[in-house]
């Protein structure tokens, strides 16, 4: 994962985007697990590949900054949006390291007005 790069985006907006994406990802995972025939998309495939790295990074940096760093790294590596990056982080945590679920929920609660865990 590369360092944080906020060029062109304010940290507060980045947090909101990542939080929204994380929540959207959690909802998506729930919907996929309840669907009999779900087709994988590139984000799902990427998540399966990077989930161990996401979890290892959160093990080392179990902080909001750790979540932001992962999201920024995903955006820089793939060119995808912060919403997609948040979805990847959320799905990785749900599937591979649920021990970090509370951290992601606190992140979402802290940076998304009106969201409760």
MMTF fields as JSON, N, C-alpha, C and O atoms, coordinates in Angstrom:
{
  "mmtfVersion": "1.0.0",
  "mmtfProducer": "UNKNOWN",
  "numBonds": 467,
  "numAtoms": 468,
  "numGroups": 117,
  "numChains": 1,
  "numModels": 1,
  "chainsPerModel": [1],
  "groupsPerChain": [117],
  "chainIdList": ["A"],
  "bondAtomList": [4, 2, 8, 6, 12, 10, 16, 14, 20, 18, 24, 22, 28, 26, 32, 30, 36, 34, 40, 38, 44, 42, 48, 46, 52, 50, 56, 54, 60, 58, 64, 62, 68, 66, 72, 70, 76, 74, 80, 78, 84, 82, 88, 86, 92, 90, 96, 94, 100, 98, 104, 102, 108, 106, 112, 110, 116, 114, 120, 118, 124, 122, 128, 126, 132, 130, 136, 134, 140, 138, 144, 142, 148, 146, 152, 150, 156, 154, 160, 158, 164, 162, 168, 166, 172, 170, 176, 174, 180, 178, 184, 182, 188, 186, 192, 190, 196, 194, 200, 198, 204, 202, 208, 206, 212, 210, 216, 214, 220, 218, 224, 222, 228, 226, 232, 230, 236, 234, 240, 238, 244, 242, 248, 246, 252, 250, 256, 254, 260, 258, 264, 262, 268, 266, 272, 270, 276, 274, 280, 278, 284, 282, 288, 286, 292, 290, 296, 294, 300, 298, 304, 302, 308, 306, 312, 310, 316, 314, 320, 318, 324, 322, 328, 326, 332, 330, 336, 334, 340, 338, 344, 342, 348, 346, 352, 350, 356, 354, 360, 358, 364, 362, 368, 366, 372, 370, 376, 374, 380, 378, 384, 382, 388, 386, 392, 390, 396, 394, 400, 398, 404, 402, 408, 406, 412, 410, 416, 414, 420, 418, 424, 422, 428, 426, 432, 430, 436, 434, 440, 438, 444, 442, 448, 446, 452, 450, 456, 454, 460, 458, 464, 462],
  "bondOrderList": [1, 1, 1, 1, 1, 1, 1, 1, 1, 1, 1, 1, 1, 1, 1, 1, 1, 1, 1, 1, 1, 1, 1, 1, 1, 1, 1, 1, 1, 1, 1, 1, 1, 1, 1, 1, 1, 1, 1, 1, 1, 1, 1, 1, 1, 1, 1, 1, 1, 1, 1, 1, 1, 1, 1, 1, 1, 1, 1, 1, 1, 1, 1, 1, 1, 1, 1, 1, 1, 1, 1, 1, 1, 1, 1, 1, 1, 1, 1, 1, 1, 1, 1, 1, 1, 1, 1, 1, 1, 1, 1, 1, 1, 1, 1, 1, 1, 1, 1, 1, 1, 1, 1, 1, 1, 1, 1, 1, 1, 1, 1, 1, 1, 1, 1, 1],
  "groupList": [{"groupName": "UNK", "atomNameList": ["N", "CA", "C", "O"], "elementList": ["N", "C", "C", "O"], "formalChargeList": [0, 0, 0, 0], "bondAtomList": [1, 0, 2, 1, 3, 2], "bondOrderList": [1, 1, 2], "singleLetterCode": "X", "chemCompType": "L-PEPTIDE LINKING"}],
  "groupTypeList": [0, 0, 0, 0, 0, 0, 0, 0, 0, 0, 0, 0, 0, 0, 0, 0, 0, 0, 0, 0, 0, 0, 0, 0, 0, 0, 0, 0, 0, 0, 0, 0, 0, 0, 0, 0, 0, 0, 0, 0, 0, 0, 0, 0, 0, 0, 0, 0, 0, 0, 0, 0, 0, 0, 0, 0, 0, 0, 0, 0, 0, 0, 0, 0, 0, 0, 0, 0, 0, 0, 0, 0, 0, 0, 0, 0, 0, 0, 0, 0, 0, 0, 0, 0, 0, 0, 0, 0, 0, 0, 0, 0, 0, 0, 0, 0, 0, 0, 0, 0, 0, 0, 0, 0, 0, 0, 0, 0, 0, 0, 0, 0, 0, 0, 0, 0, 0],
  "groupIdList": [1, 2, 3, 4, 5, 6, 7, 8, 9, 10, 11, 12, 13, 14, 15, 16, 17, 18, 19, 20, 21, 22, 23, 24, 25, 26, 27, 28, 29, 30, 31, 32, 33, 34, 35, 36, 37, 38, 39, 40, 41, 42, 43, 44, 45, 46, 47, 48, 49, 50, 51, 52, 53, 54, 55, 56, 57, 58, 59, 60, 61, 62, 63, 64, 65, 66, 67, 68, 69, 70, 71, 72, 73, 74, 75, 76, 77, 78, 79, 80, 81, 82, 83, 84, 85, 86, 87, 88, 89, 90, 91, 92, 93, 94, 95, 96, 97, 98, 99, 100, 101, 102, 103, 104, 105, 106, 107, 108, 109, 110, 111, 112, 113, 114, 115, 116, 117],
  "secStructList": [7, 7, 7, 7, 7, 7, 6, 6, 1, 7, 2, 2, 2, 2, 2, 2, 2, 2, 2, 2, 2, 2, 2, 2, 2, 2, 2, 2, 2, 2, 2, 2, 2, 6, 7, 1, 1, 7, 7, 7, 7, 2, 2, 2, 2, 2, 2, 2, 2, 2, 2, 2, 2, 2, 2, 2, 2, 2, 2, 2, 7, 7, 1, 2, 2, 2, 2, 2, 2, 2, 2, 2, 2, 2, 2, 2, 2, 2, 7, 7, 7, 2, 2, 2, 2, 2, 2, 2, 2, 2, 2, 2, 2, 2, 2, 2, 7, 4, 4, 4, 2, 2, 2, 2, 2, 2, 2, 2, 2, 2, 2, 1, 6, 6, 7, 7, 7],
  "xCoordList": [0.842, 0.0, 0.889, 1.886, 0.543, 1.313, 0.77, -0.274, 1.501, 1.122, -0.137, -0.644, -0.625, -1.822, -1.539, -0.488, -2.463, -2.335, -3.693, -4.624, -3.806, -5.078, -5.141, -5.94, -4.317, -4.319, -5.703, -6.233, -6.265, -7.551, -8.767, -9.896, -8.564, -9.71, -9.405, -8.318, -10.367, -10.177, -10.293, -11.084, -9.512, -9.567, -10.975, -11.365, -11.733, -13.091, -13.97, -14.743, -13.848, -14.627, -14.185, -15.02, -12.886, -12.362, -12.95, -13.369, -12.983, -13.546, -15.018, -15.477, -15.746, -17.167, -17.341, -18.2, -16.533, -16.618, -16.287, -16.999, -15.215, -14.827, -15.882, -16.178, -16.439, -17.469, -18.698, -19.244, -19.123, -20.279, -20.007, -20.872, -18.811, -18.443, -18.401, -18.843, -17.872, -17.81, -19.213, -19.464, -20.111, -21.483, -22.144, -22.842, -21.922, -22.481, -21.917, -22.628, -20.645, -20.018, -20.62, -20.851, -20.876, -21.476, -22.865, -23.231, -23.627, -24.959, -24.837, -25.605, -23.883, -23.676, -23.322, -23.865, -22.417, -22.025, -23.233, -23.433, -24.023, -25.217, -26.16, -26.726, -26.327, -27.215, -26.66, -27.411, -25.358, -24.739, -24.847, -25.145, -24.61, -24.673, -26.088, -26.274, -27.077, -28.457, -29.001, -30.175, -28.174, -28.597, -28.029, -26.838, -28.873, -28.436, -27.402, -26.421, -27.599, -26.676, -26.143, -26.754, -25.032, -24.422, -23.203, -22.364, -23.108, -21.955, -20.895, -21.201, -19.651, -18.552, -18.283, -18.362, -17.966, -17.547, -16.07, -15.508, -15.431, -14.002, -13.668, -12.617, -14.555, -14.306, -14.316, -13.472, -15.261, -15.305, -14.039, -13.454, -13.626, -12.41, -11.184, -10.333, -11.098, -9.977, -9.988, -8.939, -11.18, -11.302, -10.76, -10.039, -11.096, -10.607, -9.083, -8.466, -8.485, -7.028, -6.361, -5.334, -6.929, -6.258, -6.739, -6.164, -7.761, -8.289, -7.201, -7.173, -6.301, -5.247, -4.365, -3.963, -4.066, -3.241, -4.008, -3.433, -5.299, -6.122, -6.125, -5.946, -6.327, -6.37, -5.011, -4.94, -3.942, -2.605, -2.308, -1.705, -2.729, -2.515, -3.324, -2.823, -4.567, -5.375, -4.848, -5.012, -4.22, -3.581, -2.453, -2.27, -1.702, -0.576, -1.013, -0.422, -2.043, -2.529, -4.037, -4.808, -4.471, -5.907, -6.502, -6.993, -6.445, -6.891, -7.676, -7.704, -8.312, -8.997, -7.99, -8.29, -6.803, -5.763, -5.383, -5.069, -5.411, -5.135, -6.173, -5.831, -7.444, -8.519, -8.335, -8.465, -8.036, -7.829, -6.645, -6.705, -5.57, -4.384, -4.674, -4.225, -5.42, -5.788, -6.64, -6.4, -7.631, -8.499, -7.735, -7.962, -6.83, -6.022, -5.135, -4.969, -4.569, -3.721, -4.501, -4.008, -5.712, -6.554, -6.876, -6.794, -7.243, -7.576, -6.36, -6.479, -5.194, -3.974, -3.602, -3.184, -3.752, -3.359, -4.32, -3.897, -5.605, -6.602, -7.231, -7.701, -7.24, -7.945, -9.442, -10.19, -9.888, -11.295, -11.649, -10.773, -12.907, -13.382, -13.175, -12.89, -13.326, -13.247, -14.431, -14.315, -15.545, -16.696, -16.318, -16.588, -15.704, -15.279, -14.199, -14.198, -13.285, -12.244, -12.86, -12.441, -13.847, -14.521, -15.249, -15.283, -15.821, -16.497, -15.494, -15.784, -14.315, -13.264, -12.815, -12.66, -12.605, -12.197, -13.288, -12.991, -14.532, -15.635, -15.776, -15.91, -15.749, -15.89, -14.709, -14.888, -13.515, -12.337, -12.478, -12.183, -12.931, -13.088, -14.179, -13.988, -15.299, -16.41, -16.006, -16.322, -15.32, -14.991, -13.753, -13.75, -12.71, -11.418, -10.963, -10.196, -11.411, -10.931, -12.025, -11.914, -13.079, -14.175, -13.748, -14.494, -12.547, -12.038, -11.922, -11.862, -11.889, -11.795, -13.146, -13.203, -14.221, -15.551, -15.907, -16.477, -15.573, -15.902, -15.199, -15.779, -13.957, -13.211, -13.907, -14.092, -14.293, -14.959, -16.304, -16.685, -17.021, -18.307, -18.112, -18.884, -17.082, -16.803, -16.436, -16.861, -15.655, -15.273, -16.535, -16.692, -17.419, -18.658, -19.517, -20.052, -19.652, -20.462, -19.884, -20.624, -18.572, -17.904, -18.001, -18.207, -17.855, -17.723, -18.925, -18.879, -19.996, -21.19, -22.337, -22.819, -22.778, -23.876, -25.125, -25.495, -25.76, -27.019, -26.846, -27.842, -25.623, -25.408, -25.137, -24.341, -25.796, -25.528, -25.106, -25.593, -24.209, -23.705, -24.665, -24.405],
  "yCoordList": [-1.173, 0.0, 1.238, 1.293, 2.178, 3.406, 4.385, 4.154, 5.489, 6.49, 7.241, 7.114, 8.016, 8.808, 9.899, 10.538, 10.105, 11.15, 11.82, 11.247, 13.027, 13.731, 14.806, 15.736, 14.696, 15.685, 15.789, 14.817, 16.955, 17.207, 16.799, 16.978, 16.26, 15.869, 16.17, 15.875, 16.751, 17.095, 15.835, 14.947, 15.746, 14.565, 14.26, 13.096, 15.292, 15.062, 14.434, 13.516, 14.93, 14.36, 12.931, 12.066, 12.673, 11.324, 10.375, 9.268, 10.798, 9.956, 9.66, 8.53, 10.678, 10.463, 9.494, 8.613, 9.656, 8.753, 7.324, 6.392, 7.15, 5.809, 5.195, 4.004, 6.009, 5.512, 5.079, 4.002, 5.906, 5.556, 4.289, 3.422, 4.188, 3.007, 1.772, 0.695, 1.929, 0.796, 0.293, -0.912, 1.21, 0.812, 0.17, -0.836, 0.751, 0.175, -1.228, -2.137, -1.386, -2.698, -3.72, -4.865, -3.313, -4.242, -4.676, -5.846, -3.722, -4.043, -4.963, -5.915, -4.681, -5.503, -6.923, -7.872, -7.083, -8.422, -9.167, -10.344, -8.494, -9.134, -9.57, -10.662, -8.722, -9.057, -10.226, -11.111, -10.234, -11.302, -12.636, -13.659, -12.633, -13.877, -14.432, -15.634, -13.585, -14.054, -14.315, -14.652, -14.166, -14.391, -15.724, -15.992, -16.545, -17.884, -17.835, -18.577, -16.981, -16.924, -15.515, -14.682, -15.254, -13.927, -14.018, -14.902, -13.104, -13.065, -12.143, -11.06, -12.59, -11.777, -10.613, -10.755, -9.47, -8.334, -8.077, -8.722, -7.154, -6.913, -6.525, -6.906, -5.772, -5.384, -6.623, -6.751, -7.53, -8.774, -9.596, -10.119, -9.703, -10.458, -9.823, -10.523, -8.513, -7.791, -7.995, -8.175, -7.965, -8.159, -9.521, -9.633, -10.548, -11.891, -11.942, -12.69, -11.148, -11.128, -10.335, -10.759, -9.2, -8.307, -8.425, -7.791, -9.207, -9.31, -9.653, -9.042, -10.606, -10.878, -9.66, -9.443, -8.871, -7.669, -6.599, -5.905, -6.466, -5.509, -5.878, -5.016, -7.148, -7.598, -7.445, -7.032, -7.774, -7.621, -6.152, -5.834, -5.264, -3.836, -3.357, -2.583, -3.807, -3.412, -4.028, -3.449, -5.19, -5.775, -4.869, -4.671, -4.324, -3.461, -2.034, -1.386, -1.55, -0.182, -0.195, 0.208, -0.649, -0.746, 0.606, 0.783, 1.543, 2.911, 3.432, 2.817, 4.584, 5.232, 5.572, 5.438, 6.01, 6.318, 5.075, 5.164, 3.924, 2.673, 2.414, 2.02, 2.635, 2.465, 3.451, 3.076, 4.703, 5.716, 5.36, 5.53, 4.867, 4.487, 3.353, 3.373, 2.368, 1.244, 1.749, 1.402, 2.568, 3.097, 3.901, 3.76, 4.744, 5.545, 4.662, 4.909, 3.635, 2.712, 1.998, 1.832, 1.578, 0.899, 1.834, 1.445, 3.071, 4.051, 4.302, 4.333, 4.481, 4.733, 3.529, 3.694, 2.316, 1.114, 0.77, 0.256, 1.05, 0.586, 1.686, 1.433, 2.914, 3.988, 3.971, 4.761, 3.075, 3.013, 4.142, 4.887, 4.266, 5.336, 4.972, 3.824, 5.983, 5.725, 4.881, 4.14, 4.982, 4.131, 2.667, 1.819, 2.374, 0.999, 0.554, -0.593, 1.461, 1.134, 0.798, -0.154, 1.573, 1.297, -0.032, -0.752, -0.342, -1.638, -2.778, -3.793, -2.598, -3.612, -3.787, -4.913, -2.677, -2.749, -3.453, -4.359, -3.048, -3.639, -5.13, -5.93, -5.508, -6.925, -7.732, -8.855, -7.175, -7.874, -8.153, -9.253, -7.15, -7.304, -8.32, -9.19, -8.223, -9.143, -10.584, -11.496, -10.787, -12.133, -12.708, -13.874, -11.902, -12.446, -12.064, -12.804, -10.937, -10.535, -9.794, -8.596, -10.523, -9.879, -9.271, -8.497, -9.622, -9.012, -7.492, -6.786, -6.975, -5.534, -4.887, -3.703, -5.647, -5.112, -3.925, -2.942, -4.013, -2.908, -1.624, -0.541, -1.743, -0.567, 0.058, 1.274, -0.765, -0.255, 0.363, 1.398, -0.258, 0.299, 1.639, 2.573, 1.739, 3.026, 4.087, 5.238, 3.703, 4.622, 5.149, 6.354, 4.239, 4.632, 5.52, 6.529, 5.15, 5.931, 7.323, 8.3, 7.407, 8.681, 9.637, 10.836, 9.116, 10.0, 10.055, 10.751, 9.35, 9.45, 9.895, 9.117, 11.131, 11.633, 10.772, 10.389, 10.481, 9.733, 8.228, 7.503, 7.731, 6.29, 5.77, 6.343, 4.689, 4.045, 2.612, 1.973, 2.119, 0.754, -0.257, -1.458],
  "zCoordList": [0.0, 0.0, 0.0, 0.719, -0.765, -0.81, 0.219, 0.829, 0.404, 1.402, 1.019, -0.095, 1.952, 1.706, 0.687, 0.727, -0.21, -1.218, -1.343, -1.909, -0.818, -0.819, -1.896, -1.788, -2.926, -3.978, -4.601, -5.139, -4.522, -5.167, -4.35, -4.804, -3.165, -2.351, -0.89, -0.393, -0.223, 1.185, 2.039, 1.721, 3.124, 3.99, 4.501, 4.58, 4.846, 5.352, 4.273, 4.55, 3.046, 1.941, 1.663, 1.396, 1.722, 1.521, 2.554, 2.214, 3.809, 4.865, 4.585, 4.753, 4.161, 3.857, 2.694, 2.736, 1.665, 0.517, 0.913, 0.538, 1.665, 2.105, 3.014, 2.922, 3.882, 4.781, 4.002, 4.239, 3.088, 2.266, 1.482, 1.363, 0.954, 0.187, 1.079, 0.679, 2.277, 3.203, 3.527, 3.526, 3.798, 4.091, 2.872, 2.995, 1.712, 0.488, 0.271, -0.158, 0.57, 0.433, 1.371, 0.983, 2.612, 3.567, 3.109, 3.218, 2.599, 2.089, 0.874, 0.734, 0.007, -1.184, -0.802, -1.368, 0.154, 0.591, 1.148, 0.848, 1.943, 2.501, 1.387, 1.438, 0.387, -0.733, -1.538, -1.947, -1.765, -2.55, -1.814, -2.43, -0.522, 0.239, 0.279, 0.471, 0.102, 0.114, -1.287, -1.439, -2.296, -3.668, -4.145, -3.985, -4.721, -5.127, -6.242, -6.2, -7.236, -8.365, -8.519, -9.19, -7.913, -8.007, -8.91, -8.742, -9.865, -10.761, -10.172, -9.673, -10.239, -9.717, -10.669, -11.889, -10.089, -10.886, -10.586, -9.701, -11.301, -11.084, -9.64, -9.122, -8.992, -7.607, -6.707, -5.819, -6.931, -6.148, -6.37, -5.421, -7.616, -7.924, -7.275, -6.725, -7.339, -6.727, -5.215, -4.597, -4.628, -3.178, -2.778, -1.787, -3.532, -3.213, -3.241, -2.483, -4.112, -4.234, -3.114, -2.585, -2.75, -1.798, -0.356, 0.529, -0.098, 1.273, 2.293, 3.361, 2.01, 3.002, 3.289, 4.432, 2.264, 2.458, 3.232, 4.071, 2.954, 3.69, 5.17, 6.03, 5.459, 6.854, 7.538, 8.695, 6.83, 7.405, 7.704, 8.728, 6.815, 7.038, 8.236, 9.051, 8.351, 9.503, 10.8, 11.874, 10.705, 11.889, 12.37, 13.571, 11.42, 11.756, 12.089, 12.953, 11.405, 11.597, 11.856, 10.985, 13.03, 13.324, 13.727, 14.842, 12.796, 13.058, 11.861, 10.796, 12.065, 10.947, 9.847, 8.661, 10.246, 9.261, 8.468, 7.281, 9.119, 8.41, 7.327, 6.212, 7.658, 6.675, 5.521, 4.356, 5.84, 4.795, 3.905, 2.688, 4.512, 3.738, 2.779, 1.633, 3.237, 2.37, 1.207, 0.051, 1.528, 0.474, -0.556, -1.757, -0.09, -1.02, -1.882, -3.077, -1.269, -2.024, -3.114, -4.229, -2.796, -3.785, -4.943, -6.108, -4.614, -5.661, -6.551, -7.776, -5.937, -6.717, -7.579, -8.724, -7.036, -7.767, -8.901, -9.936, -8.713, -9.672, -10.516, -11.626, -9.986, -10.681, -10.401, -10.978, -9.519, -9.172, -8.218, -7.778, -7.904, -7.024, -5.556, -5.214, -4.7, -3.264, -2.801, -1.825, -3.475, -3.147, -3.371, -2.521, -4.498, -4.776, -3.789, -3.34, -3.454, -2.479, -1.124, -0.466, -0.712, 0.545, 0.528, 1.526, -0.602, -0.768, -0.611, 0.023, -1.195, -1.093, 0.352, 0.825, 1.055, 2.461, 3.27, 4.048, 3.096, 3.865, 3.576, 4.502, 2.308, 1.968, 2.492, 2.962, 2.416, 2.925, 4.416, 4.884, 5.153, 6.601, 6.911, 7.761, 6.245, 6.501, 6.189, 6.952, 5.085, 4.632, 5.323, 5.719, 5.468, 5.896, 7.297, 7.913, 7.809, 9.139, 9.904, 10.166, 10.256, 10.98, 12.314, 12.913, 12.78, 14.014, 13.873, 14.879, 12.626, 12.397, 12.096, 11.764, 12.207, 11.907, 12.794, 12.321, 14.072, 14.986, 14.56, 14.636, 14.113, 13.645, 12.44, 12.392, 11.468, 10.264, 10.643, 10.096, 11.567, 12.006, 12.713, 12.496, 13.558, 14.236, 13.203, 13.311, 12.214, 11.14, 10.455, 10.259, 10.101, 9.42, 10.306, 9.846, 11.572, 12.5, 12.717, 12.828, 12.777, 13.034, 11.853, 12.04, 10.64, 9.484, 8.562, 7.548, 8.878, 8.066, 8.957, 9.78, 8.804, 9.649, 9.482, 8.372, 10.607, 10.566, 10.494, 10.509, 10.417, 10.351, 11.745, 12.488, 12.096, 13.378, 13.109, 12.176, 13.924, 13.737, 14.292, 14.223]
}
